[in-house]
Amino acid sequence: MGDSGARSSLRIAFIGNSFTFFNNAPGVLMHLLKENLPATVAVETSVVLRGGKSFTTLWSEGSDFKRAAECAEGQTMVATVAELLADPLGWDLVVLQDFSQGPARPEQRQESLDALKDLYVPALLGMKAKTGKTPLVVMYKTWGYLQACKNSEEIGDFKVMTRKLAGGYYAFASLLEDAGLPVTVADCGAFFEALFDRSPKLWEGLYQSDFYHPKPLGTFLIACVFLTTIARHPMFAHRFPTRLKISTTWPEHCVPSKPVQADDPDEAMKQKVEEVNLVPSDETLVNMYEQSADSWNECL
């Protein structure tokens, strides 16, 4: 295991919407990273987050300093994507997450491809030119909805939507790779699908009552996928132990989100809203981890 002695850092930029800021997913990932990295490695994060947005509108509208900031408490929020990617220290990893239906819809997929090509690629290549640091771009591949809502029936059921989303995210990855950037995919959708096949009750427990946002259980699974994706990548594997430690305890500093804080609060309010969104018990987290354990080698 490397990075012993002199202090170093692992710098991660997150660009996304409520699927990223719900339950403070960056904070949960930071918790897992710190458990597996040497004490000499500082994990540093900054974010541009706004609910319900795509790559195009995230670039044009930037961060939501109210709702998103409340959910992702403790994260350094930057006003715009351009400003985030122009950070003078550069980034080791840049996480990109599109609108939850966008990659599955041909017109929206194309709009996102155009935004990546015209806006994100120049900024990412500019980072390399200015800082000498080439970031690993991590595509945050999301999942189909629990039930049809927000016109998702036009896309298909859970499995069909998950597969169509996959097609979009791999198209995004190909575009970035063709531009000369290192890219990997955090295949969260595949792990949702693995639980759908193996434990339908646990799979349903991943979702908020609005049918699409993750409960804390879902966010914990997402953070585990990110940890494994990063730790197994050749650019970063030398920093991690051979066997990862995943403690199945929810980090105290990460506050669960309520459905009314969603990217579409009016839609969320139409559904049955839980008065208290409880943190999952250690037993539930252990069960979820064990049920999906066989998927780690299959999906990553």
N, C-alpha and C positions, 0 to 999 in steps of 0.2 A: 504494500500500500504506500503510495507516494505522498508528497507534500508534508513530510515531517520536518520540523525545524523552523525555517523562515516562514513568516506569515504570507498567505496568499488569499485570493478571493475567487468566488464563483459568482459572476454577475449575470442576472437573468432579467430580461425585459418582457412584460406581458402586455399584449395588445388584444383586446377582446371585449365581450359584452357580459351579460349577467350569468352566462354559463361559466365564466371565469371568476366573477366577483362573488357569486352566491356562496355563502358559508366560508368566504375568504379562502378560496382554493390556493392562491399563492402562499398564504400563511401556513396552510396545512402542509404544502410541499416543502416549505422552508423548514418546518418542524422535522419532517422525515429526512431531509438532506443533512441537517445538523446532527442527527443521530448516527449518520453513516460516514460523515466526513471527519477528518482529523480536526481537533480543536484549533489548529493553526489556520484553517480555511474559513474565511468569513463569507457567509451567503448574503448577497446584496440584491435587492429587487427594486424595480420601479415599474409603474403600470400606466397604461392609458386604457380606461374602461368606461363604457357607456352602454346601458341596456338597450337591447333590440337593434343593434347596429351591425353593419357589414364592414368589410375592409374599406369600401368607398366612403361611407358615412363616418366611420371612426377617424379616417384621415381628415375629413372636412369639419367635423364637429368636435373632435377631441374628447377629453375626459368629462365625466359628470362628477363634479366635486361635492354633490350632495348624496344621492342614493348609493352610487357606486363606492364613494369614499366611506360611507357609513358601514357598508357590508365588508369592504376590504380594509378594515381598520388596521393601522400599523404599516400599511404599504405606502411607499413614496409615490404620490400621484403626480404625473407630469401633464401639462395642459394639452399638448398635441403630440401626434405620432412623430411628426418631423422633428420636434424638439427632443423627444425621447431617443430616437435613433441617431441624433447628432451629439449625444452625450460625449464629451471629450475623452472619457475613459473607455468608451466602447462597451460592448456586451459580449459575454461568452455564449449566451443563448438568447434567442428571441422567439417567444411563443406567439403564434398567430392563430386566432380563432374567429371564424366568420359567423354571420347570422345563422341561427339554428336551422333554418330551412334553405338558405341560399345555395350551398353547394349541390343540393339535390334538385334544384330548378334550373333548367338550361339557360334561361335569360339572365338570372341572377348570378349563376356560375360564371358566365362570360363577363359580366360586369366586374366581378371580383378578379377574374384573370386579368382584365384590362387595368384595374387598379394596382394589382401586384406588379405588372410589367411597367406601368408608367410612373408609379409613385414609390412603391416599396423597394423594388430592385435598385433603382438609382440611390436611394437613401442607404440601403444595406451595403452596396458596393462603395458608396462614399465613406461609410464608416471604416471600411478596410483601408481605403486610401489615406484617411486622416489619422487613424489610430494604429494601423498595422494589425488590427484584430479582426479576424474573420469569424462572425458568429455562426454557430450551428442554429439553423432555423428549425423550430419544432412546430409542426402542424398539429394543432389540437383537434383531432378528429372526434366529432361528437356522435350522438345517438338518435334513433327514432323516438317519437313520442310514445308515451304509455297508451294513450287513446287519441283519437282524432280531435284536433282543436286547431284554431287559427288557420283553417282551410288545409290542414295537413293531409286530409283524405285525398286531395288532388295528387299527392306524392305517393301515398301508399301506407300500409300498416307499419308496425314497428320494424319488422325485418326488412321490408322493401325500402323504407326510408333510410334505415341504417346503411344498407348497401349503396343506395344512390348518393348518400352523403360521402361514403368512402370514395366513390368515383370522382366526386368533386375535389376532395382533399388530395387525392393522388394526382389529379390534373394540376392542382396548385403546386404540389411538390415538384412535378416534372418541369413546370415553367421556371421555378427558382433554380433547380439543378442545371437547366439549360443555360441560365444566366451565370453559372459558375459559382453558385453558393452551395455549401453543404446543407443538406436537409434530412430530417428524419420525421417520422409520424408517431405521435403518441396516440395509439389506437384505442381510445376509451370506448368507442362504439363497439369494438369487438368484444370487450370485456362485459359490457352491458348485455350483448347478445349471448355470451357464454353463460351468464347467470339466467337469462331468459330460458335457455335450453335445460339447464341443470337444476335450477331452483326458482321456479316462477314466483313464489311468494317473496323470496329475497329480492328478486328483480323488481317487483312492484314496489318494494320498500325503498328503492333507490330514488323514487320520484316524489316531488311535492304534489299537493292536491291540485295543482294547475295542469298536471299531466306531462310536463316537459322539463321544468327545472329540477336539479338534483336536491334531495335531502342531504343532511350531513353524511349519511351512509354512502350516498353516491359520490359526494365530494371526496370522501376518504379513499374510495376506490380509484377515483380520478388521480388523486395525488400519488397513490401507489403505482399507477401506470406511468406517470411522469417520472417518478423516482427510478423505476426499472429501465425506462427508455433512456434516460440520461446516463445512468450508471453502466449500461451495457454498450453505450456508443463508443467507438474507438477513440474519439477525441477526448473522452473523459473517464474511460474505464480505469486508467491508472490511478485515479484519485480515490477509488472506492475499494472496500474489502471484497474478496471473492464471493462471500455470502452476505447478502444485504440483511440488515436488521429492520424489520417493520414491526414496531410496537403497536399493538392494537388498542391504543388508548387515544381518545380525542384530545387534541392540544387545548389546554385551558384558555389560551389567549385568542382562540378563533371562535367568534360568536356566530351561531347558526342564524340564517336568514329566514324571515317569514315570507310566505307567498305574496303578500301585498307589497313587498319590495321588488317585485319582479319587473321585467322590462315592459310588461303590459299589465299594469295594476288593475285596470278595469276588467280585463279578461280573468285575472286571478280572483277578483272579488266575486265573480259569477259562480265560481266553484266553491265547494265546501272548504272553508279555511280553518285550519287547526288553530285553537287559541294559544297553545304552547307547542313550539317546535322543538321537541326534546333532542338533546344530544344522544346519539346511539350508545347503548351500554357496551362495555367491553366485551360482553358475551356475544352481542350482535355483531360487533366488528370482527371478532374471532371467527364466527360462523360464516360471515361473508367472505373473509379472507380464505378460509379453508375450502369453501365451495368453489372459489375461483382460482385456487392455487394451481390446479392442473392446466389452467389457461395461460399461465405466464410463459411457458416454453412454446405453446402453440401459437400465441399471438405476437410474441416479441422476437 
